[in-house]
């Protein structure tokens, strides 16, 4: 971006000032990654330029950042790691934890471009030995043919758009790797709030994998439901430069194909020549991979269902509250209402919406006409067992029991309800 664009953003017009040039450079760094040190330097520059209001606003941001409002994790930037050595017990555990489908696997190559080839052969311990030694780069298919999986993986990477602009190892690339690490750290905190534990692995090139393990092979529909919960939680911190992908993901399934494959941990990345490794809670390379594997926790299907159910309940409450805010609550246009009918319309958003729709449009679909409120509302109807609402050209009848529709004036619109009675 040119200097004029940046100076417009920061509110400076003296292009020749050396302070302004330094400020532009720092502003460019801040756009890539928000850091406390850069903010402090900008505060000092603004103070020297007598832009005290801007300096004051930046100071507020600086204090919030230093106080841990964002709880940013600064991962140790990865270096090329030596090939991993695991003891016999850890190798068995590695196979148990990470291998998805046992009857097939993938292998990655690096020619003019990266190639991933499916191998129609069993993924044996010998193949894993070659992977861990760096002789081959092996991937696994997370989903079995019976639509089950034993883990969920979040693949958090720098976007390809960024890779087209900056080479790996450049200062800009390293800044984006910090952002990628920050997002990864936020994922682990979200998982902790949900009662889960995510295990972070540096993939060897442009990002991180976060693994969540289950005690058994569970239906993929529950894994995908958990993915939706996490995607919703991450929606507020996602950035265009960082891509988060879920494994397994039903949306990526193709007929006749084995589904997504993901590179197994601790192997060589053919594109970068770096070996992946696990990161501890401080985002440093795990010193003892064998001990790291033996300390991994797994979560039951019941735990996943509970998390998904609680999240869906909160989302439904939020949706209902939102509907309350946008519904037309003016019931006077219906004329005089009995206490029972008014209670229904004031406490059941769907009923209120349908009646308002009938009043305004004179039309309800067949499904809408058969709608009924939830059964947790105690209503006592008069002996007539029904109540009629005047909706202009339409008439809406709230009936006590599901019965044959009564013949009403044109257009014939009836909402039939079955109310629970005490």
C-alpha positions in Angstrom: 0.0 0.0 0.0 1.2 3.5 -0.7 2.2 6.1 1.8 -0.9 8.3 1.3 -3.3 5.5 2.1 -1.5 4.8 5.4 -1.2 8.4 6.4 -4.9 8.9 5.8 -5.5 6.0 8.2 -3.2 7.4 10.9 -4.3 11.0 10.5 -1.0 12.6 9.4 -0.5 14.8 6.4 3.2 15.9 6.6 4.7 13.3 4.3 8.3 14.6 4.5 8.6 14.2 8.3 10.9 11.4 9.3 8.5 10.6 12.2 5.7 10.0 9.7 7.9 7.6 7.7 8.7 5.6 10.8 5.1 5.7 11.8 4.0 4.3 8.4 6.5 1.4 8.8 5.1 0.6 12.2 1.6 0.9 11.0 2.3 -1.7 8.3 3.7 -4.1 11.0 0.6 -3.5 13.1 -1.7 -4.4 10.2 0.1 -7.8 9.9 0.3 -8.5 13.7 -0.8 -6.5 16.7 2.1 -6.4 19.2 2.5 -4.4 22.3 6.0 -3.2 21.4 4.8 -1.8 18.1 2.0 0.0 19.8 4.3 1.6 22.3 6.6 2.8 19.5 3.6 4.4 17.8 2.4 6.0 21.0 5.9 7.7 21.3 5.8 8.8 17.7 2.3 10.3 18.0 3.4 12.1 21.2 6.4 13.7 19.5 4.1 14.8 16.7 1.7 16.4 19.3 -1.1 14.0 18.2 -2.1 13.5 21.8 -5.6 12.2 21.2 -4.3 9.5 19.0 -1.6 8.6 21.4 -4.2 8.4 24.2 -6.4 6.0 22.2 -3.4 3.8 21.4 -2.4 3.8 25.1 -5.8 2.4 26.0 -5.3 -0.4 23.4 -1.8 -1.0 24.7 -2.9 -1.4 28.3 -5.7 -3.8 27.3 -3.2 -5.8 25.3 -0.7 -5.9 28.2 -3.4 -6.9 30.7 -4.1 -10.0 28.7 -7.5 -9.1 27.3 -6.7 -11.2 24.2 -4.5 -13.7 26.1 -2.2 -13.9 23.1 0.1 -16.9 22.9 3.4 -16.3 21.3 4.5 -19.7 19.9 8.1 -20.5 19.5 8.9 -20.2 15.8 9.8 -23.7 14.5 13.2 -24.7 13.3 14.0 -27.9 11.4 13.7 -30.7 13.8 15.5 -34.0 13.8 13.6 -37.2 13.0 11.6 -38.4 15.9 12.5 -41.5 17.9 9.7 -43.3 19.8 9.9 -46.2 22.2 8.0 -49.4 21.5 5.0 -48.5 23.7 4.8 -45.0 22.1 4.9 -46.4 18.6 2.0 -48.7 19.4 0.1 -45.7 20.9 1.0 -43.5 17.9 -0.7 -46.1 15.6 -3.7 -46.4 18.0 -4.2 -42.6 18.2 -3.5 -41.3 14.7 -4.2 -44.0 12.1 -7.7 -43.6 10.7 -8.5 -46.2 8.0 -6.2 -49.1 8.3 -6.9 -50.5 4.8 -5.5 -47.6 2.9 -3.3 -44.5 3.3 -1.8 -41.6 1.3 1.8 -40.7 0.5 3.0 -37.2 -0.3 5.6 -36.2 -2.9 7.2 -33.0 -4.0 7.8 -32.6 -7.7 7.0 -29.5 -9.7 4.1 -29.3 -7.2 2.9 -31.2 -4.2 1.3 -34.6 -5.1 -0.7 -36.8 -2.7 -1.3 -40.3 -3.9 -3.6 -42.8 -2.4 -2.1 -46.3 -1.7 -4.6 -49.2 -1.8 -2.7 -51.2 0.8 -2.8 -51.6 4.5 -1.1 -48.9 6.7 1.3 -51.2 8.6 3.7 -50.5 11.4 6.5 -50.8 8.8 5.0 -47.9 6.8 4.8 -45.9 10.0 8.5 -46.6 10.7 9.4 -45.2 7.3 7.2 -42.1 8.0 8.9 -41.5 11.4 12.4 -41.9 9.9 11.7 -39.3 7.2 12.0 -41.8 4.4 8.4 -41.3 3.4 5.6 -38.8 4.1 2.5 -40.7 5.0 -1.1 -39.4 5.5 -4.2 -41.1 6.9 -7.9 -41.0 6.0 -9.7 -39.8 9.1 -13.1 -41.3 8.3 -14.0 -45.0 8.1 -16.4 -46.4 5.4 -19.0 -46.9 8.2 -19.0 -43.1 8.8 -17.2 -43.1 12.1 -14.0 -41.3 13.3 -11.9 -41.4 16.4 -10.6 -37.8 16.4 -11.3 -34.3 15.2 -8.5 -32.2 13.7 -8.4 -28.5 13.1 -5.9 -27.6 10.4 -4.9 -24.0 10.9 -2.8 -22.6 8.1 -1.6 -19.4 6.4 -3.8 -18.9 3.4 -2.5 -19.6 -0.1 -3.2 -15.9 -0.9 -0.5 -14.9 1.5 1.9 -17.6 0.2 1.6 -16.1 -3.3 2.8 -12.8 -1.9 5.5 -13.8 0.5 8.1 -16.6 0.5 8.5 -19.0 3.4 11.1 -17.6 5.8 10.6 -14.0 4.9 9.8 -11.5 7.7 6.2 -11.1 6.5 5.8 -14.9 6.4 7.1 -15.1 10.0 4.6 -12.4 11.1 1.8 -14.4 9.6 3.0 -17.5 11.4 2.7 -15.6 14.6 -0.9 -14.7 13.7 -1.5 -18.4 12.9 -0.1 -19.3 16.3 -2.4 -16.8 18.0 -5.4 -18.4 16.3 -4.2 -21.8 17.4 -3.8 -20.6 20.9 -7.3 -19.3 20.9 -8.6 -22.6 19.6 -7.0 -24.4 22.6 -8.6 -21.9 25.0 -12.0 -22.4 23.4 -11.6 -26.2 23.8 -10.6 -25.7 27.4 -13.8 -23.7 28.1 -15.8 -26.5 26.5 -14.1 -29.1 28.7 -11.9 -30.6 26.0 -8.2 -30.8 25.5 -6.6 -30.1 22.1 -3.1 -31.2 21.3 -1.1 -28.9 19.1 1.3 -30.1 16.4 3.5 -28.0 14.1 2.8 -29.3 10.6 6.3 -28.5 9.3 5.4 -25.7 6.9 2.7 -23.0 7.2 0.6 -23.8 10.2 -0.6 -26.1 13.0 -2.8 -29.1 13.7 -5.0 -29.3 16.8 -6.0 -32.9 17.6 -9.0 -33.9 19.8 -9.2 -37.6 20.5 -12.2 -39.8 21.3 -12.4 -42.9 23.4 -13.9 -44.9 20.5 -14.9 -44.6 16.9 -18.0 -42.3 17.0 -20.5 -41.4 14.3 -19.2 -38.6 12.1 -22.4 -36.7 12.4 -21.4 -35.9 16.0 -17.9 -35.0 15.0 -19.3 -32.6 12.4 -21.7 -31.2 15.0 -18.7 -30.5 17.3 -17.0 -28.9 14.4 -19.9 -26.5 13.9 -19.7 -25.6 17.6 -16.0 -24.7 17.3 -16.6 -22.8 14.0 -19.2 -20.7 15.7 -16.9 -20.0 18.6 -14.1 -19.1 16.2 -16.2 -16.8 14.0 -15.3 -13.7 16.1 -11.5 -14.2 15.7 -11.1 -15.6 12.2 -9.0 -13.6 9.7 -8.9 -13.8 5.9 -5.2 -14.6 6.0 -5.7 -17.7 8.2 -7.6 -20.7 7.1 -9.2 -23.2 9.5 -10.2 -26.6 8.1 -11.8 -29.5 9.9 -11.1 -33.2 9.5 -13.3 -35.1 8.9 -15.8 -32.9 7.2 -18.9 -34.3 5.4 -18.9 -31.3 3.1 -15.6 -32.5 1.6 -16.8 -36.0 0.9 -17.1 -37.1 -2.8 -18.9 -40.2 -4.1 -16.5 -43.1 -4.5 -13.7 -41.3 -2.7 -12.1 -42.1 0.7 -12.5 -38.6 1.9 -10.0 -36.2 3.4 -6.5 -37.3 4.3 -4.2 -35.6 6.8 -0.5 -36.0 7.2 0.5 -38.0 10.2 2.4 -36.1 12.9 6.2 -36.2 13.4 6.9 -36.7 9.7 8.8 -34.8 7.1 7.0 -32.1 5.1 8.1 -32.6 1.5 7.6 -28.9 0.6 9.6 -27.3 3.4 12.0 -30.2 4.3 11.0 -29.6 8.0 9.9 -32.3 10.4 6.7 -31.7 12.3 6.6 -31.9 16.1 4.3 -31.6 19.1 4.0 -28.4 21.1 3.5 -28.3 24.9 1.2 -25.9 26.8 3.9 -23.1 26.5 4.0 -23.5 22.7 7.5 -24.9 22.8 8.6 -28.1 21.2 7.7 -31.1 23.4 11.1 -32.5 24.7 9.9 -36.1 25.0 7.4 -37.1 22.3 7.0 -40.6 23.8 5.9 -39.1 27.2 3.7 -36.6 25.3 1.8 -39.4 23.6 1.3 -41.3 26.8 -0.3 -38.3 28.5 -2.9 -37.7 25.8 -6.5 -37.6 27.1 -9.5 -38.9 25.1 -13.2 -37.9 25.3 -16.3 -40.0 25.2 -19.3 -39.8 22.8 -21.4 -38.7 25.8 -19.1 -35.8 26.4 -19.3 -34.7 22.8 -23.1 -35.0 22.8 -23.3 -32.9 26.0 -21.2 -30.1 24.5 -23.2 -30.0 21.3 -26.5 -30.1 23.2 -25.5 -27.2 25.5 -24.3 -25.1 22.6 -27.5 -25.8 20.6 -29.6 -24.8 23.6 -27.7 -21.5 24.0 -28.0 -20.8 20.3 -31.8 -21.5 20.4 -32.2 -19.2 23.3 -30.3 -16.4 21.5 -32.4 -17.0 18.4 -35.6 -16.8 20.4 -34.5 -13.6 22.1 -33.6 -12.1 18.7 -37.1 -13.1 17.4 -38.7 -11.3 20.3 -36.8 -8.2 19.4 -38.0 -8.1 15.8 -41.6 -9.5 16.1 -44.5 -7.1 15.8 -46.0 -7.3 19.2 -48.9 -5.0 18.5 -51.9 -7.2 19.3 -54.5 -4.5 19.3 -55.2 -4.9 15.6 -56.7 -8.3 16.3 -59.4 -6.7 18.3 -60.6 -7.9 21.7 -58.7 -11.0 22.7 -59.4 -13.4 25.5 -56.8 -13.8 28.2 -56.0 -17.3 27.0 -55.3 -16.2 23.4 -53.3 -13.2 24.4 -51.2 -15.4 26.6 -50.4 -17.7 23.6 -49.5 -14.8 21.4 -47.3 -13.0 24.0 -45.4 -16.2 25.0 -45.1 -18.1 21.7 -43.1 -16.3 19.0 -44.1 -18.8 16.3 -47.9 -18.3 17.0 -47.5 -14.6 17.1 -45.5 -14.6 13.8 -48.1 -16.8 12.0 -51.0 -14.7 13.1 -49.2 -11.5 12.1 -48.4 -13.1 8.8 -52.0 -14.1 8.2 -53.1 -10.6 9.1 -50.7 -8.9 6.7 -50.6 -11.3 3.8 -53.8 -13.3 4.0 -51.9 -16.5 3.4 -50.4 -19.4 5.4 -48.8 -22.5 3.9 -50.2 -26.0 4.7 -47.3 -26.6 7.2 -47.9 -23.2 8.9 -51.6 -24.0 9.2 -50.8 -27.2 11.1 -48.3 -25.5 13.4 -48.8 -25.8 17.1 -47.2 -24.4 20.2 -44.9 -26.3 22.6 -46.7 -28.3 25.2 -45.2 -26.5 28.2 -47.9 -23.8 28.2 -50.9 -24.4 30.4 -54.0 -22.9 28.7 -57.7 -23.2 29.8 -60.0 -22.6 27.0 -63.7 -21.7 27.4 -66.3 -24.3 26.7 -66.4 -23.3 23.1 -63.0 -24.9 22.8 -61.8 -22.3 20.3 -61.1 -18.7 19.9 -61.2 -16.6 16.6 -58.9 -13.8 15.7 -59.9 -11.2 13.2 -57.0 -10.8 10.7 -58.5 -8.5 8.2 -59.4 -10.6 5.1 -58.4 -13.7 7.0 -59.6 -15.5 10.1 -57.3 -17.4 12.3 -58.9 -19.9 14.7 -57.0 -21.2 17.7 -58.6 -24.6 18.5 -58.3 -26.6 21.7 -58.0 -30.0 20.0 -56.8 -31.2 16.6 -59.9 -31.7 14.6 -61.4 -31.3 11.1 -61.0 -27.7 10.1 -64.1 -25.6 10.5 -65.4 -23.8 7.4 -64.4 -20.1 7.7 -64.8 -17.1 5.5 -62.6 -16.7 2.5 -59.7 -17.2 2.4 -60.0 -20.3 4.5 -57.0 -20.1 6.9 -57.0 -22.2 10.0 -54.2 -22.7 12.6 -55.0 -25.9 14.4 -53.4 -26.4 17.8 -53.4 -29.1 20.4 -52.9 -27.5 23.8 -51.9 -29.5 26.9 -54.6 -29.3 29.5 -54.3 -29.6 33.2 
